Amino acid sequence: MPRGWWTRRSNYFWYIVREFTSLPLALWLLWFLVEIRRAQDGPAGYHPHGSLGFVVFSVIVLLFALYHSVTFLSLAGAILHFNVADRPIPSQLIVLSQFALWAAASVVVGFVLIYFGRT
Amino acid sequence: MMVDGVPKLTCNAFLRDYWPRPVTVEPLNNFPIVRDLVIDMDDFMHKLKAIKPWVIRKQPVPLGGGPFTQTTAQIDEFRQFSQCINCMLCYAACPVYGLNDGFLGPAATALARRYNLDSRDQGLGQRLPVIADSEGIWECSFVGECSVVCPKGVDPAKAIQQTKLDTTMRFVLPFGNRD
């Protein structure tokens, strides 16, 4: 395979982008663990990392996370295979259910973070 | 063959679709070239044979025992994966196979799934060591291009991902075995 194989077709390129998005996401999550460690002594001694560079990095990582999640969940229809009354469930319905679960999980996590963050 | 860099069934490709641009025709990607447009298919044939693409029974059934019967729902389970014509376009499109020719590859895995889903077959246990090998399904990183170039709509990428899920469930839930 030539070194630049992934630039030859758009599908290869977007596949590499999909895989690459995991890397900055992993770095951000590592930083998130550091922040949790720093916050263990309570709110009095905690000062969140709020530099412009970090905010920009976080926004980029958020976009990467959304791209990765959307491409991942869109592929669920090809992976999951269920039969109901001997008939397969349409893949579009499976994909839709994955997005619905994602949205529901985001609402629950958001609620927990905001509710317990205030108390 | 490769037509303008894309794996194509050339017996089904028409010059009118490319006219008036010049057309570049090359041998299939990812295979050793024997001469001109001829490629060496040996690796693919070995992989095809390795997954035992035939109905396997634990106990031989006598010929006088009558035909196997299947419902349309049982046939629909594997019909899509039985449409493969072994054209190898999926192998030419697969960068994983291009980087590691030890990879079992899309068509062989799709065919293995075709037989594993067949209600008459009891050979899952014999195929599992090949398809769940380190160079089997787990090498696939779901580029998906195999399914894009497939001229018969077999969707080998789907077959591989479903096999990954099945083998994982088989590992996690041993009571779900079927063989």
Interface residues (C-beta under 8 A of the other chain):
Chain A: M1 W5 W6 R8 R9 N11 Y12 Y15 E19 L75 A78 I79 L80 H81 N83 D86 R87 P88
Chain B: G5 V6 N30 T71 A73 D76 P95 G98 L99 S141 F142 V143 G144 E145 V148 D155 A157 K158 Q161 Q162 K164 L165
